[in-house]
């Protein structure tokens, strides 16, 4: 494996990549260069830290499982522990935790009015007083599903998206679930669990395959992951979304997330106060696109 790569992109952004980790980073403030240097310095060796504890990070989280030692791994562990009433591993929060770690290095090194670290759609945010951040939600077919506007002081430091159409395996059938939370790691873990809950377990048309048959080292082992979803009746879509919304409401009640948007075959559920800044609500509510991918906007 080659080492980490860094490059400046148009729009005063930094691109960091190493193995499966691919980050797009933005920062506003006179100390942007200093913040970018801190991000690159912290990124160096980060993947090796995770690989060193990979067996533990891929294990199901239980009361008896020892906590990991690395700083990113500890972020992952903290984010997934509240969901350990059902099967979950620390890997459910890996993308968000990496984004949080790099953002933390940046804000510790330099005063910034606004900064973000986008790790494949899972985004860690820093917003100083008076600043805001807009994230686009788009279907896998490119359809515009709307915007999320996060303002400073809202208590939202992370946005994450999960679902059957995403980069990782899903136990559920959601096109996508986008979550707002205090950190990217917390949003990442919650999005995974809510997306898993959007399901019709006994529907004969949904195709599933053991995760280990698709990826031998998958942390999901022999659990069946969704590989295909047929067109569903409106009632079936509503039942699947209701199941995910129930899980989301539990997390909202426990204060683990601020808001959530669930998408499946043209139907949508929105919950939580975190989406009060949602722009283009009509487009979101009636979107026909499959899935939602968070994308940073200026």
C-alpha positions in Angstrom: 0.0 0.0 0.0 1.3 3.4 -0.9 1.5 6.2 1.7 -0.9 9.1 2.2 -1.4 11.6 -0.6 -2.2 15.3 -0.3 -3.2 17.8 -2.9 -4.8 21.2 -3.1 -8.0 21.4 -5.1 -9.8 24.3 -6.7 -11.8 26.4 -4.3 -9.1 26.4 -1.6 -9.8 22.8 -0.6 -7.5 20.0 0.5 -7.7 16.4 -0.7 -6.2 13.7 1.6 -6.3 10.1 0.5 -4.8 6.8 1.8 -6.2 3.4 1.0 -10.0 3.5 1.5 -9.9 6.9 3.2 -10.7 9.8 0.9 -11.2 13.3 2.5 -12.2 16.6 1.0 -11.4 19.4 3.5 -12.4 23.1 3.5 -11.6 25.9 6.0 -12.4 29.6 6.3 -10.0 31.9 8.1 -6.6 33.6 7.7 -5.0 30.5 9.2 -6.3 28.1 6.5 -2.8 27.0 5.5 -1.9 26.2 9.1 -5.1 24.2 9.5 -4.4 22.2 6.3 -0.9 21.5 7.5 -2.2 20.1 10.8 -4.8 18.0 8.9 -2.1 16.5 6.7 0.2 15.8 9.7 -2.5 14.1 11.6 -3.6 12.1 8.6 -0.1 10.6 8.3 -0.2 7.2 10.1 -3.9 7.3 10.8 -4.8 4.3 8.6 -2.0 2.3 10.3 -3.5 3.1 13.7 -6.8 1.6 12.6 -5.3 -1.4 11.0 -3.4 -2.3 14.2 -6.7 -2.7 16.0 -8.8 -4.0 13.2 -9.9 -7.4 14.7 -11.2 -5.6 17.8 -12.9 -2.9 15.7 -14.7 -5.6 13.6 -16.0 -7.4 16.6 -19.6 -7.0 17.9 -19.7 -4.4 20.7 -20.7 -5.9 24.0 -20.2 -5.1 27.7 -17.3 -7.5 27.9 -15.5 -6.3 24.8 -12.4 -4.3 25.7 -12.2 -0.7 24.5 -9.8 0.1 21.7 -6.7 2.2 22.4 -6.2 4.5 19.4 -7.8 8.0 19.4 -9.9 7.4 16.3 -10.8 3.9 17.4 -11.9 5.4 20.8 -14.1 7.9 18.9 -15.7 5.0 17.0 -16.3 3.0 20.2 -17.9 5.9 22.0 -20.2 6.5 19.1 -21.5 2.9 18.8 -21.8 2.0 22.4 -25.3 3.5 22.8 -26.5 1.2 20.0 -25.2 -2.0 21.5 -28.7 -3.3 22.3 -28.5 -4.8 18.8 -25.5 -6.0 16.8 -23.1 -3.3 15.9 -19.3 -3.0 15.5 -17.1 0.0 15.8 -16.8 0.0 12.0 -20.3 1.5 11.9 -18.7 4.9 12.9 -15.3 4.7 11.1 -15.9 7.3 8.4 -17.3 9.8 10.8 -14.7 9.2 13.4 -11.9 9.8 10.9 -13.5 13.1 9.8 -13.9 14.2 13.5 -10.3 13.4 14.2 -8.9 15.4 11.3 -11.3 18.3 12.1 -10.1 18.3 15.7 -6.5 18.6 14.6 -7.3 21.5 12.4 -9.3 23.5 15.0 -6.6 22.8 17.7 -3.9 24.2 15.4 -5.6 27.3 14.0 -8.5 29.7 14.6 -11.1 29.1 12.0 -14.5 30.6 11.3 -15.8 27.5 9.5 -14.3 24.2 8.6 -15.5 20.8 7.3 -14.0 17.4 6.6 -16.0 15.3 4.1 -15.2 11.6 4.2 -17.2 10.2 1.4 -20.4 12.0 2.4 -19.9 11.7 6.2 -19.1 15.3 7.3 -17.5 16.7 10.4 -18.3 20.4 11.0 -16.8 23.3 12.9 -18.9 26.5 12.9 -17.9 29.6 14.8 -20.5 32.2 15.8 -22.3 33.6 12.8 -21.3 31.0 10.3 -23.3 28.3 8.6 -22.9 25.3 6.3 -25.1 24.0 3.5 -25.1 20.3 2.6 -26.9 19.0 -0.6 -28.8 15.7 -0.6 -28.9 14.1 -4.0 -30.2 10.8 -5.3 -28.0 8.2 -6.7 -29.5 9.1 -10.1 -28.4 12.7 -9.5 -31.9 14.0 -8.6 -31.8 17.0 -6.1 -33.5 15.9 -2.9 -33.0 19.2 -1.1 -30.6 21.1 1.2 -29.7 21.0 4.9 -28.7 24.4 6.4 -26.7 24.0 9.7 -26.1 27.2 11.6 -23.6 27.8 14.4 -25.1 27.2 17.9 -27.4 24.4 16.7 -25.3 21.8 18.4 -24.7 19.9 15.1 -21.2 18.8 14.4 -21.8 16.0 12.0 -23.8 14.8 9.0 -23.8 11.2 7.8 -25.7 9.1 5.3 -26.3 5.3 5.1 -28.4 3.0 3.1 -28.6 0.1 0.7 -27.4 2.3 -2.1 -24.3 3.5 -0.2 -20.6 2.5 -0.1 -21.1 -0.1 2.7 -23.3 -3.1 3.2 -26.7 -2.5 4.8 -29.0 -4.9 6.6 -32.0 -2.7 5.6 -33.6 -1.5 2.4 -33.6 2.3 2.8 -32.4 4.2 -0.3 -30.7 6.4 2.2 -30.9 7.8 5.7 -29.3 11.1 6.5 -28.7 12.0 10.2 -27.6 15.2 11.9 -25.8 14.8 15.3 -23.2 16.3 17.7 -20.4 14.6 15.8 -19.8 12.9 12.5 -19.0 9.6 14.3 -22.3 9.8 16.2 -24.2 10.6 13.0 -22.5 7.8 11.2 -23.4 5.2 13.8 -27.0 6.4 14.0 -27.5 6.5 10.2 -26.2 2.9 10.0 -28.6 1.7 12.6 -31.7 3.6 11.3 -31.0 2.4 7.8 -30.7 -1.2 9.0 -34.2 -0.8 10.7 -35.8 0.3 7.4 -36.7 -3.2 6.3 -39.4 -5.8 5.4 -37.7 -8.9 6.8 -40.1 -11.4 5.2 -40.6 -9.8 1.8 -39.9 -12.5 -0.8 -38.6 -10.1 -3.5 -35.8 -8.6 -1.5 -32.5 -10.2 -2.4 -29.9 -10.8 0.4 -26.5 -12.4 0.5 -24.2 -13.2 3.4 -21.8 -10.4 3.9 -18.8 -12.7 4.2 -19.7 -14.1 0.7 -19.4 -10.7 -0.8 -16.4 -9.5 1.3 -14.6 -12.3 3.3 -13.3 -9.9 6.0 -16.6 -8.0 6.5 -17.4 -7.1 10.1 -21.0 -8.3 9.4 -19.8 -11.9 9.1 -22.6 -14.3 8.0 -25.4 -11.7 8.4 -27.5 -11.3 5.3 -27.0 -7.9 3.6 -29.4 -6.4 1.0 -28.2 -6.8 -2.6 -31.5 -6.0 -4.4 -34.8 -4.3 -3.7 -37.7 -4.7 -6.2 -40.4 -2.0 -6.8 -42.5 -2.1 -3.6 -46.1 -1.2 -3.1 -46.8 2.1 -1.4 -48.0 0.3 1.7 -44.8 -1.8 1.9 -42.7 1.3 1.5 -44.6 3.0 4.3 -44.2 0.0 6.6 -40.5 -0.2 6.1 -40.1 3.5 6.7 -42.3 3.4 9.8 -39.9 0.8 11.2 -36.9 3.0 10.6 -38.7 6.1 11.9 -39.5 4.2 15.1 -35.8 3.5 15.6 -35.0 7.1 14.8 -37.6 8.4 17.3 -35.9 6.3 20.0 -32.6 7.9 19.2 -34.1 11.4 19.2 -35.8 10.8 22.6 -32.4 9.7 24.0 -30.7 12.8 22.7 -28.4 10.8 20.4 -29.3 12.6 17.2 -30.7 16.0 16.3 -32.6 15.1 13.1 -33.1 12.5 10.4 -34.4 12.2 6.8 -35.3 8.7 5.5 -35.8 8.0 1.8 -37.3 4.9 0.1 -38.8 4.7 -3.4 -40.3 8.1 -3.5 -41.5 8.3 0.1 -39.8 10.3 2.9 -39.8 10.7 6.6 -38.4 13.7 8.4 -38.0 13.9 12.2 -36.2 16.1 14.7 -35.5 19.7 15.1 -32.2 19.5 13.3 -34.0 19.8 9.9 -35.7 23.1 10.6 -33.2 24.7 8.2 -34.1 22.3 5.4 -34.5 24.1 2.1 -36.7 22.9 -0.8 -38.9 20.8 1.5 -41.4 20.1 -1.3 -38.7 18.5 -3.4 -37.5 16.4 -0.5 -41.0 15.2 0.4 -41.9 14.2 -3.2 -38.5 13.1 -4.4 -38.5 10.0 -6.6 -34.7 9.5 -6.6 -33.1 6.5 -5.0 -31.0 7.5 -2.1 -29.3 10.5 -0.7 -25.7 11.4 -0.6 -24.5 14.3 1.5 -22.3 16.7 -0.5 -20.6 19.8 0.8 -21.6 23.2 -0.6 -20.0 26.5 -0.1 
